[in-house]
Amino acid sequence: SAMVVLIVWLFEFFALRDNPINYAEAMKQLGLISIVVAGYAIFAFLVSMIREIAKDVEDLDGDKAAGYKTLPVAIGIKGAKSIAIVITCVTIILLAICQYYLFEMKLMLVFWYLMIAVQTFLFFLVYSILKAKTKEDYHFLSNAAKIIMVAGILSMQLFYISY
């Protein structure tokens, strides 16, 4: 999922090179654009990891029977939950740092969208991971992570509106 974001950036970069006027203009902002794209790629990677852990816990019995060495099989459900919580907290912290810079840059629409549509649900995700016990709980976590990822990626449009 992180590579999707990076590939779009890469194709856009090479497409810009074909138009010297747009390329020259874009080069002025390339550093900032690259940082934003990297941030989205890291966000997509971290949320995907959380989702994969939830899916692996959900499929634990089948993975054990098939002999797969997934994280929950290797370290147990408790350990997998702990890693998912740590990754979620890292995501919350990194997103808060990004939000600080968005606030400083006066990109308030993006700042508030991320605060309401993403951070709130990331905190809810931590709570849900702590509470999760059944297969259905982990299925819910997997779907919640999908929604969080979509909500986060959709915020890209707000940069276009804000600038």
Buried (B, 14 or more C-beta within 10 A) or exposed (E): BBEEBBEBBEEEBEEBEEEEEEBEEBEEEEEEBEEBBBBBBBBBBBBBBBBBBBBBBBBBEEBEEEEBEBBBBEEEBEEBBEBBBEBBEBBBEBBEEBBEEBBEEEBEBBBBBBBEBBBEBBEEBBEBBEEBEEEEBBBBBBEBBBBBBEBBBEBBEBBEEBE
